[in-house]
Structure formats: structure tokens, C-alpha cells
Amino acid sequence: MLKHILVLTSSILSRIIPLVRSFSWNSSFLLVRYFKELLYATNVDR
């Protein structure tokens, strides 16, 4: 299950990274915060 989540996240990241580069640093910071919260939620879930 966790491996599936990681694969899904990496595929999403590979699509998002080009978009992040075109955004401002503030937007990418918010995105990083979102992923940290997502990882925290998956860790709590175990």
C-alpha cells in the first residue's frame, strides 16, 4: 500500500515539477507544505 502511494506521489511530482518551476517560490513552498502534511498523514495512518 505504502509503495503504491509512493509511486503515485512520484508520478504526480513528475507532472507538477514543471508547473512549480513556472510558479513563484511562494506557491512551491505551499506545495512542499502540502506534501509534508500528506506524508505525515500517511505515517500516522500506519
MOWO-V187116 format. One record per backbone hydrogen bond with DSSP energy under -1.0 kcal/mol. NH is the residue of the N-H (numbers start at 1). CO is the residue of the C=O. Records with the same first field share a line. If there is no record, write none. Layout:
NH: CO + CO
//
This chain:
5: 1
6: 2
7: 3
8: 4
9: 5
10: 6
11: 7
12: 8
13: 9
14: 10
16: 12
17: 13
20: 16
21: 17
23: 19
28: 24
29: 25
30: 26
31: 27
32: 28
33: 29
34: 30
35: 31
36: 32
37: 33
38: 34
39: 35
40: 36
41: 37
42: 38
43: 39
44: 40
45: 41
//
